[in-house]
Amino acid sequence: MSNLAVLPILIPLLAGIFSAFINKKTKMVRIFSILVSIINLIVVSYIGYTIFQNGSIILETGGWKAPYGIVLVADMLSILLVITTNIIAVACIFFARKSLSQQQESFYFYTFFFFLITGVSGAFLTGDLFNLFVFFEVLLMSSYALIVLGGGKIQLRESIKYVLINLFSSILFVTVVSFLYSVVGTVNMAQIAERVQEVEQKGILTTIAILLFFVFATKAAVFPLYYWLPKSYIVPNPVVSALFGALLTKVGIYSILRVFTTIFVYEIDITHQFFLWLAALTMITGVIGALSTNNIKLIISYNIIPAVGFMLMGIGLYTEASISGSIYYLLHDMVVKGTLFLIVGAIVALTGTSDLRKMGGLIHHYPVIGWLFFVASLTLAGIPPFSGFIGKLLLLQEGLAQDQIAIVIIGLITSLLILFSMIRIFIQAFWGEKDDTITPNRVKSRAYAWPIAFLVAFSVFLGVGAEYVYPMVEDISAYLLDPSQYIDSVLKE
């Protein structure tokens, strides 16, 4: 049973290696990738069912007991994020057939696609900080290859900035892990938590905690470390942008959530109050960026940043309700950001421009894509009964309960401005008079619409089916706020 924990990593890893050998056989590698993505989703869903029925699955690789060996921890939080990752992967692999040129497909897209899923899944499942660093590097190296796929001048320019900031972050990450090891003598997260608990988090550990936060904050694009993200995420192919927007910053948020609910929980007046200020600034700067441009891809890219602020707000408030809000918002945002990047990618491909000022009346030619965008926009802005509303409601209610009035007001204003930025796209791009000079490509638009509709349906389910999802999220929140459960499951005798 414990070997199930490695399958979400092993399946895409082997698929990536195999697809490298058949990359020139485009039809074969497409079919293979679609089949593997669907199989992997089924496998991780079964693992998730097993975990929610029977508890966490701990794999001690090579038979070495924790904390001496490498440990994979498939608990409720990690497997839920792995399932969501693979739902997005399935949609993207179907979208890729129409989005990528044959030349791009043959340049090892599917290989690096699977390696990216391997890195993301491994980051969610690993039980020690050093291997979190390793899986970060796996997903980052895959993203380096994907961001330059096609070799455009603007891609190469933005990729340099993307690589440099992540290189600096990785150097800082491994340095901080070394410092932490020198203090507590281990990199196993459960044992670190146990030892930090014993010494009641001395000043040196709080300093290390803040440094580690800045590592993860860089990955997650928290203020003021977000500047590398917006343009970097719009230059690659739309399917790559969707993968980046849905997954990469979320690994950073997951790492903050895991580390600051399991390990560094004894000086929350210092660390978690700091998170609230950064959350507020992240919301403000992100939404200002979204309102400052007419490029529809850039609007979606900037809207990643305020979502990070909302998730960080829940971690800063640090109650069961606020952590539940952050987790729910995390799940919602992974799906809706993937959806929106695919939609704007389809719009740009069908119209030949990303400039809002050059669009209008698209709803007459592409009604399905138009209404899918409208639903996704309401979901992103947190309009009830959609999924964005559930997470925001929990966060704002808890903010009021703790008298954090300033961040609640900022959150409400940010939500309104996010809605405005999205409705602006709908009105200017889709609404308006029909342009009879446009010859719609309905075959291509239908091919784009199916994977988008799949993600929109799942996003809607997260909202209208909250009575089924929220109890799981509530259980995860209670589990995270009791670190002894994680420690005991990993360091069992």
Buried (B, 14 or more C-beta within 10 A) or exposed (E): EEEBBBBBBBBBBEBBEBBBEBBEEBEEBBEBBBEBBBEBBEBBBEBBEBBBEEEBBBBBBEEEEBBEBBBBBBBBBBBBBBBBBBBBBBBBBBBBBBBBEEEBBBBBBBBBBBBBBBBBBBBBBBBBBBBBBBBBBBBBBBBBBBBBBBEBEEBEEBBEBBBEBBEEBBEBBBEBBEBBBEBBEBBBBBBBBBBBBEEEBEEEBBEBBBBBBBBBBBBBBBBEBBBBBBBBBBBBBBBBBBBBBBBBBBBBBBBBBBBBBBBBBBBBEBBBEBBBBBBBBBBBBBBBBBEEBBBBBBBBBBBBBBBBBBBBBBBBBBBBBBBBBBBBBBBBBBBBBBBBBBBBBBBBBBBEBBBBEEBBBBBBBBEBBBBBBBBBBBBBBBBEEBBBBBBBBBBBBBBEEBEBEEBBEBBBEBBEBBBEBBBBBBEBBBBBEEEEEBEEBEEBBEBBBEBBBBBBEBBBBBBEEBEEBBEBBBBBBEBBBBBEBBBBBBBEE
